[in-house]
Amino acid sequence: MKSVFQSIQDFSPEELNLLDDLITFRTLKKGELLLTENQVCNEVVFIKKGILRSFFVNHKGDEITNCFAFENEFMASFASFITEEKAEENIQALAETELQILSRSALDKLYKSGFNWQETGRKLTEIEFVNLHKRMVSFQKLSGAQRYEELYQNHQKYLQLIPLQYLASYLGITPRHLSRIRKSFLETFV
């Protein structure tokens, strides 16, 4: 986690060492939930190893995957974390997942310690906003096949670990359509 923070902001060793007393650790088993709908999200997690997926259950009772987070990425129910209201989504481990955790109170201590931590929080919030915007635009402009290609180019090694029904849901297509896309994609690009 320290290296990711250092890549965002130029921290002194003393500033980075503040994390040592604030980070907690947790391991989730495959399928275990980190957060359930209607809980308030009080922590931001950093994935050391593994994959998390965020999903909600729609009015039909179907699970809709809205986000994956991979190694060296952060994950939270950011709307719940910011507003301190109940989360709309669930967060689940898709493989054994090792996490470094910053609680709300730990993050507040970092923000109060100085400008660099405040600036890092702002930058991370901006990154999350841009990612959300890109995802929204991809559903408006790109086909399911194009969204699959983007995921393949950016996270190829993980595609084998994500169950097809979750991947299809994330891409906004049926599992059958995903099978056709994958077959066509492999014939064309590999």
Buried (B, 14 or more C-beta within 10 A) or exposed (E): BBEBBBEBBEBEEEBBEBBEEBBEEEEBEEEEEBBEBEBBBBBBBBBBEBBBBBBBEEEEEEBBBBBBBBBEBBBBBBBBBEEEEBBBBBBBBBBBBBBBBBBBEBBEBBBEBBEBBBBBBEEBEEEBEEEBEEEEEBEEEBEBBEBBBEBBEEBEEBEEBBEEBBBBBBBBBEEEBBEEBBEEBEEEEE
